[in-house]
Amino acid sequence: MKTHPDLLVLGAEQIVTCAPPGDLDRPLAGKAQGDAGVIERAAVAVADGLILAVGPADEVMRDYPPLEGHTRVIHADGRIVVPGFVDAHTHLVYAGSRHREHAMRLAGAKYLDILAAGGGILSTVRATRAASLEELTEIARRRLDLMLLHGTTAAEAKSGYGLDIDTELRQIQAAFNASSASPVQVVSTFMGAHAVPPEFRAEGAEAYIDYVCEEVLPHIAAQGIARFCDVFCEKGVFTVDQSRQVLLAGRRRGLIPKVHADELAPSGGAELAAEVEAISAEHLAAASPEGIDAMARAGVIAVLLPATMFTLMSDAYADARAMIAGGVPVALATDFNPGTSPTLSMPFVITLACLQMKMTPAEAIVAATRNAACAIGLGSTAGVLAPGRPATFAVLDVEHVDALPFYVGMNPVKQVVVRGELVVDAGALVRRM
């Protein structure tokens, strides 16, 4: 007896499975990252929120024919289907706006100049500390809606705009609350070591790091929501030794290390990520060759953030080609934040990755789906289209994988399905979970 699907996707010119033969739970690296598992003129059959089959349309229709009154059909009409995008690095929860800083940058101010003048992270800290849990939750919920409209179905959310116990807990709780009311799955990262807050300026970074490790981290662990611990390892922010202290303290509390590494200058962050066996190192625009080699040996995923360099008007993009050649799995993310990357569009990030970092379209799509999922601990449930996996994907209004980065600044997303449920149709939200 044949199984009748709940949902069929028919008429796709290409389905990008990101599932070439091999262990589907692991990221793709090196030459393998360029194999996006593309199936021509394909279909997807879905039942009970899981993929029954993905393959050539005639084979899928033969094995899983539709049943009138039971099977919903999405007609892709010559478009491509990709796994739901995974945004592996965001600062989802914050209050306030820093649009004036863009004018400062246009006038020549640098990132650390703005920070030293009391702007940057610290201005967002002031606004976020003043916001209630309800306000932060609603802000995050609206942002998740925008993510979904751009095809993102899973994301990481970092704290780090509280820099005190109460606000850090409130940021993490707001991300959890917003995700609970959204189809977008959110994984939380504690990033209390994002900057030194004003009240610690006299005592200095060492005293603040001690406060984070000894006083804040126990509360974060007790809250039980965050999965990762991150630190801004950068000249002028936190040293390698201070960063190591935070990451090891987080690990003792059950939090997996991540590292904001080598964004503005070579700081040893990539090497530290390898040393502490971090799941990922992020930014890496100034990573050293030695750091890249160390990451490859340790299996650290590089989460690259080209929209940040774009907003900062910098040409110092991360060397994706060296990382791929060196065997480092490369992921992509928006780095959505109030000051240096105010975008929620993964399609735009894919375009920048191809135009500015010379990634191929296939490499970039793998980086924005499968590898990004692995970078936030979702490698077994997100980022690929394969039988038995959650039926979470987007139908994009482009005719070929290679065309996705070609259409600059346009949102190609027409439909989004999350665990078998249609949540975006004709480019508009149709339901929240």
VOFIKOL-730975 format. One line per field, with one value per residue (C-alpha): chain; x, y negated, z negated. Coordinates in nm, 2 decimals. Last residue first. Layout:
BEGIN
chain c(A_...)
X c(X_...)
Y c(Y_...)
Z c(Z_...)
//
This chain:
BEGIN
chain c(A_A_A_A_A_A_A_A_A_A_A_A_A_A_A_A_A_A_A_A_A_A_A_A_A_A_A_A_A_A_A_A_A_A_A_A_A_A_A_A_A_A_A_A_A_A_A_A_A_A_A_A_A_A_A_A_A_A_A_A_A_A_A_A_A_A_A_A_A_A_A_A_A_A_A_A_A_A_A_A_A_A_A_A_A_A_A_A_A_A_A_A_A_A_A_A_A_A_A_A_A_A_A_A_A_A_A_A_A_A_A_A_A_A_A_A_A_A_A_A_A_A_A_A_A_A_A_A_A_A_A_A_A_A_A_A_A_A_A_A_A_A_A_A_A_A_A_A_A_A_A_A_A_A_A_A_A_A_A_A_A_A_A_A_A_A_A_A_A_A_A_A_A_A_A_A_A_A_A_A_A_A_A_A_A_A_A_A_A_A_A_A_A_A_A_A_A_A_A_A_A_A_A_A_A_A_A_A_A_A_A_A_A_A_A_A_A_A_A_A_A_A_A_A_A_A_A_A_A_A_A_A_A_A_A_A_A_A_A_A_A_A_A_A_A_A_A_A_A_A_A_A_A_A_A_A_A_A_A_A_A_A_A_A_A_A_A_A_A_A_A_A_A_A_A_A_A_A_A_A_A_A_A_A_A_A_A_A_A_A_A_A_A_A_A_A_A_A_A_A_A_A_A_A_A_A_A_A_A_A_A_A_A_A_A_A_A_A_A_A_A_A_A_A_A_A_A_A_A_A_A_A_A_A_A_A_A_A_A_A_A_A_A_A_A_A_A_A_A_A_A_A_A_A_A_A_A_A_A_A_A_A_A_A_A_A_A_A_A_A_A_A_A_A_A_A_A_A_A_A_A_A_A_A_A_A_A_A_A_A_A_A_A_A_A_A_A_A_A_A_A_A_A_A_A_A_A_A_A_A_A_A_A_A_A_A_A_A_A_A_A_A_A_A_A_A_A_A_A_A_A_A_A)
X c(0.33_0.28_0.08_0.05_0.35_0.39_0.62_0.36_0.33_0.52_0.43_0.34_0.36_0.57_0.82_0.87_0.77_0.87_0.72_0.82_1.17_1.38_1.43_1.61_1.93_2.14_1.99_2.31_2.37_2.08_2.13_2.40_2.15_1.92_1.59_1.53_1.21_1.31_1.11_1.22_1.27_1.19_1.05_1.23_1.47_1.36_1.43_1.68_1.68_1.97_2.03_1.85_1.79_2.11_2.35_2.16_2.45_2.49_2.78_2.64_2.33_2.56_2.74_2.41_2.24_2.42_2.75_2.60_2.44_2.77_2.96_2.70_2.71_3.09_3.28_3.48_3.48_3.34_3.10_3.01_3.00_2.82_2.54_2.51_2.48_2.20_2.01_2.06_1.87_1.83_2.04_2.16_2.53_2.77_2.56_2.24_2.32_2.25_2.58_2.42_2.56_2.77_2.94_3.28_3.42_3.80_3.99_4.28_4.14_3.81_3.98_4.21_3.91_3.70_3.97_3.76_3.67_3.91_3.76_3.59_3.29_3.19_2.85_3.01_3.25_2.96_2.76_3.05_3.01_3.20_3.13_3.44_3.37_3.64_3.75_4.06_4.31_4.12_4.10_4.48_4.55_4.33_4.50_4.84_4.74_4.63_4.27_4.20_3.84_3.78_3.42_3.33_3.51_3.30_3.23_3.52_3.78_3.95_4.28_4.12_3.91_4.22_4.42_4.13_4.13_4.50_4.44_4.50_4.32_3.96_3.75_4.01_3.78_3.43_3.47_3.23_3.27_3.00_2.82_2.80_2.89_3.26_3.25_3.15_3.44_3.67_3.53_3.55_3.91_4.02_3.89_4.08_4.40_4.34_4.28_3.94_3.84_4.11_4.26_3.99_3.86_3.49_3.36_3.10_2.93_2.69_2.38_2.18_1.84_1.90_1.84_2.08_2.36_2.30_2.28_2.61_2.77_2.70_2.88_3.21_3.29_3.13_3.25_3.60_3.60_3.48_3.77_4.02_3.87_3.92_3.85_3.77_3.58_3.37_3.06_3.08_3.05_3.35_3.25_3.11_3.20_2.84_2.80_2.56_2.45_2.09_1.95_1.64_1.40_1.20_0.83_0.76_0.58_0.83_1.11_0.99_0.99_1.34_1.49_1.33_1.46_1.82_1.79_1.64_1.91_2.17_1.97_1.95_2.31_2.49_2.66_2.32_2.39_2.58_2.32_2.36_2.08_2.15_1.91_1.68_1.41_1.56_1.39_1.38_1.02_1.13_1.40_1.15_0.91_1.20_1.27_0.91_0.93_1.26_1.11_0.81_1.03_1.24_0.94_0.79_1.12_1.13_1.37_1.60_1.90_1.86_1.88_2.19_2.36_2.29_2.48_2.76_2.79_2.87_2.88_3.06_3.33_3.57_3.32_3.29_3.67_3.69_3.47_3.64_3.52_3.58_3.28_3.09_3.16_3.00_2.70_2.66_2.68_2.36_2.17_2.24_1.89_1.74_1.67_1.84_1.76_1.87_2.25_2.30_2.55_2.45_2.16_2.03_1.85_1.57_1.68_1.67_1.41_1.46_1.21_1.06_0.70_0.75_0.39_0.31_0.06_-0.15_-0.23_-0.55_-0.85_-0.72_-0.44_-0.10_0.12_0.42_0.62_0.54_0.53_0.87_1.02_0.87_0.99_1.35_1.45_1.34_1.14_0.94_1.05_0.92_0.64_0.38_0.42_0.63_0.71_0.97_1.01_1.28_1.36_1.74_1.88_2.15_2.36_2.53_2.88_3.11_3.17_3.32_3.62_3.73_3.47_3.11_2.96_2.86_2.52_2.46_2.75_2.82_2.66_2.57_2.31_2.30_1.95_1.93_1.62_1.64_1.39_1.11_0.78_0.63_0.64_0.41_0.25_0.05_0.20_0.01_0.19_0.14_0.00)
Y c(-2.86_-3.17_-3.18_-3.31_-3.55_-3.70_-3.63_-3.45_-3.20_-3.20_-2.96_-2.64_-2.36_-2.05_-2.10_-2.46_-2.55_-2.88_-3.01_-3.29_-3.39_-3.58_-3.89_-4.14_-4.32_-4.17_-3.92_-3.73_-3.56_-3.32_-3.27_-3.00_-2.77_-2.80_-2.96_-3.20_-3.27_-3.07_-2.80_-2.76_-2.45_-2.27_-1.92_-1.78_-1.50_-1.14_-1.14_-1.42_-1.80_-1.95_-2.25_-2.15_-1.85_-1.66_-1.96_-2.17_-2.25_-2.61_-2.58_-2.25_-2.45_-2.70_-2.42_-2.28_-2.60_-2.93_-2.76_-2.50_-2.79_-2.98_-2.68_-2.62_-2.98_-2.98_-3.17_-3.46_-3.65_-3.98_-3.88_-3.53_-3.59_-3.92_-3.75_-3.48_-3.76_-3.92_-3.59_-3.56_-3.88_-4.00_-4.31_-4.59_-4.48_-4.72_-4.91_-4.75_-4.39_-4.11_-3.92_-3.80_-3.45_-3.22_-2.89_-2.76_-2.42_-2.46_-2.23_-2.46_-2.53_-2.63_-2.86_-3.01_-3.08_-3.23_-3.49_-3.71_-4.05_-4.34_-4.57_-4.78_-5.00_-4.91_-4.81_-4.58_-4.44_-4.35_-4.21_-3.97_-3.77_-3.44_-3.16_-2.94_-2.59_-2.45_-2.10_-2.11_-2.06_-2.30_-2.56_-2.54_-2.59_-2.90_-3.04_-2.98_-3.16_-3.45_-3.56_-3.92_-3.89_-3.60_-3.71_-3.40_-3.10_-2.79_-2.47_-2.58_-2.32_-2.53_-2.54_-2.57_-2.87_-3.02_-2.99_-3.17_-3.44_-3.51_-3.88_-3.94_-4.27_-4.39_-4.08_-3.84_-3.62_-3.64_-3.30_-3.01_-2.77_-2.52_-2.60_-2.33_-2.55_-2.42_-2.52_-2.87_-2.90_-2.77_-3.02_-3.32_-3.25_-3.18_-3.53_-3.69_-3.52_-3.59_-3.96_-4.13_-4.46_-4.68_-4.41_-4.15_-3.84_-3.93_-3.63_-3.36_-3.10_-2.84_-2.65_-2.92_-2.83_-2.67_-2.98_-2.81_-2.83_-3.20_-3.27_-3.09_-3.27_-3.62_-3.61_-3.43_-3.42_-3.75_-3.93_-3.80_-3.92_-4.26_-4.29_-4.20_-4.45_-4.75_-4.87_-5.22_-5.12_-4.86_-5.08_-5.18_-4.83_-4.64_-4.49_-4.17_-3.94_-3.88_-3.68_-3.39_-3.21_-3.11_-2.88_-3.00_-2.79_-3.01_-2.90_-3.17_-3.19_-2.99_-3.17_-3.50_-3.36_-3.21_-3.52_-3.73_-3.49_-3.53_-3.91_-3.92_-3.70_-3.93_-4.23_-4.10_-3.98_-4.28_-4.33_-4.39_-4.41_-4.09_-3.82_-3.62_-3.47_-3.18_-3.12_-2.87_-2.90_-3.19_-3.22_-3.60_-3.63_-3.41_-3.65_-3.94_-3.75_-3.67_-4.05_-4.11_-3.85_-3.99_-4.34_-4.18_-3.99_-4.29_-4.50_-4.22_-4.17_-4.54_-4.78_-5.02_-4.78_-4.75_-5.12_-5.17_-4.86_-4.98_-5.30_-5.08_-4.86_-5.15_-5.49_-5.60_-5.79_-5.49_-5.27_-5.51_-5.53_-5.15_-5.12_-5.39_-5.74_-5.88_-6.10_-5.81_-5.62_-5.90_-5.90_-5.53_-5.60_-5.80_-5.47_-5.34_-5.25_-5.13_-4.79_-4.46_-4.10_-3.93_-3.97_-3.72_-3.45_-3.12_-3.23_-2.90_-2.92_-2.68_-2.40_-2.50_-2.47_-2.62_-2.77_-2.62_-2.65_-2.55_-2.42_-2.35_-2.06_-1.98_-1.62_-1.50_-1.61_-1.43_-1.19_-1.27_-0.99_-0.89_-0.62_-0.71_-1.08_-1.07_-0.88_-1.10_-1.41_-1.32_-1.32_-1.40_-1.15_-1.11_-1.43_-1.49_-1.71_-1.43_-1.35_-1.52_-1.44_-1.66_-1.69_-1.73_-1.87_-1.85_-1.74_-1.95_-1.79_-2.12_-1.99_-2.28_-2.22_-1.88_-2.05_-2.16_-2.11_-2.00_-2.01_-1.69_-1.54_-1.43_-1.17_-1.08_-1.10_-1.46_-1.62_-2.00_-1.91_-2.19_-2.10_-2.23_-2.32_-2.25_-2.15_-1.97_-2.01_-1.76_-1.78_-1.55_-1.25_-0.94_-0.62_-0.34_0.00)
Z c(-1.55_-1.35_-1.04_-0.68_-0.67_-0.32_-0.03_0.18_-0.11_-0.44_-0.72_-0.53_-0.79_-0.72_-0.99_-0.87_-0.51_-0.36_-0.03_0.20_0.08_0.34_0.14_0.36_0.27_0.54_0.78_0.88_0.54_0.61_0.98_0.95_0.77_1.07_1.17_0.89_0.70_0.39_0.23_-0.13_-0.35_-0.67_-0.64_-0.94_-0.85_-0.79_-0.42_-0.34_-0.30_-0.50_-0.72_-1.04_-1.27_-1.32_-1.27_-1.51_-1.75_-1.65_-1.41_-1.28_-1.15_-0.99_-0.81_-0.67_-0.58_-0.51_-0.45_-0.22_-0.03_-0.01_0.12_0.39_0.49_0.52_0.25_0.38_0.05_0.18_0.46_0.34_-0.03_0.03_0.23_-0.04_-0.30_-0.10_-0.08_-0.46_-0.52_-0.88_-0.83_-1.06_-1.06_-1.24_-1.50_-1.60_-1.54_-1.29_-1.25_-0.93_-0.92_-0.71_-0.77_-0.66_-0.75_-0.77_-0.53_-0.44_-0.09_-0.25_-0.49_-0.23_0.00_-0.29_-0.36_-0.58_-0.43_-0.48_-0.22_-0.49_-0.45_-0.81_-0.67_-0.41_-0.67_-0.89_-0.60_-0.53_-0.86_-0.85_-1.09_-1.08_-1.22_-1.45_-1.36_-1.58_-1.29_-1.07_-1.34_-1.41_-1.04_-1.02_-1.33_-1.19_-0.87_-1.09_-1.13_-1.04_-0.91_-1.15_-1.23_-1.43_-1.57_-1.62_-1.82_-2.05_-2.12_-2.39_-2.19_-1.85_-1.96_-2.12_-1.79_-1.61_-1.87_-1.86_-1.82_-1.45_-1.40_-1.35_-1.37_-1.50_-1.70_-1.85_-2.01_-2.09_-2.38_-2.48_-2.81_-3.08_-3.38_-3.37_-3.00_-3.09_-3.32_-3.05_-2.80_-3.04_-3.15_-2.79_-2.69_-2.97_-2.86_-2.49_-2.57_-2.60_-2.43_-2.30_-2.09_-2.03_-2.20_-2.23_-2.43_-2.37_-2.59_-2.44_-2.52_-2.70_-2.84_-3.19_-3.41_-3.66_-3.41_-3.34_-3.72_-3.78_-3.49_-3.62_-3.96_-3.94_-3.57_-3.47_-3.78_-3.73_-3.37_-3.50_-3.74_-3.47_-3.23_-3.45_-3.80_-3.70_-3.39_-3.58_-3.62_-3.26_-3.12_-2.98_-2.65_-2.50_-2.79_-2.89_-2.57_-2.67_-2.36_-2.28_-2.02_-1.84_-1.62_-1.39_-1.37_-1.63_-1.96_-2.16_-1.97_-2.12_-2.47_-2.44_-2.29_-2.57_-2.84_-2.70_-2.70_-3.05_-3.19_-3.05_-3.18_-3.54_-3.58_-3.43_-3.09_-2.94_-2.57_-2.56_-2.48_-2.17_-1.95_-1.72_-1.44_-1.27_-1.00_-0.80_-0.46_-0.43_-0.55_-0.84_-0.94_-0.93_-1.16_-1.39_-1.41_-1.52_-1.79_-1.92_-1.97_-2.14_-2.38_-2.45_-2.54_-2.76_-2.94_-3.01_-2.85_-3.04_-3.05_-2.67_-2.61_-2.82_-2.68_-2.32_-2.40_-2.54_-2.23_-2.01_-2.16_-2.48_-2.29_-2.33_-2.14_-1.85_-1.83_-1.85_-1.54_-1.34_-1.27_-0.92_-0.85_-0.69_-1.01_-1.21_-0.98_-1.05_-1.42_-1.39_-1.31_-1.65_-1.76_-2.09_-2.24_-2.21_-2.14_-1.82_-1.84_-1.56_-1.45_-1.30_-1.08_-0.95_-0.61_-0.55_-0.32_0.04_0.32_0.66_0.90_1.21_1.11_0.74_0.72_0.36_0.33_0.02_-0.01_-0.19_0.01_0.32_0.23_0.38_0.50_0.29_0.47_0.82_0.75_0.59_0.88_1.14_0.96_0.93_0.56_0.21_0.01_-0.31_-0.46_-0.81_-0.94_-0.97_-0.60_-0.33_0.03_0.21_0.59_0.85_1.19_1.11_0.78_0.62_0.34_0.25_0.33_0.30_-0.07_0.03_0.18_-0.17_-0.45_-0.49_-0.84_-1.02_-1.09_-0.73_-0.75_-0.39_-0.05_0.06_-0.16_-0.10_0.05_0.31_0.51_0.87_1.14_0.89_1.04_0.74_0.37_0.21_-0.13_-0.36_-0.17_-0.07_-0.15_0.10_0.00)
//
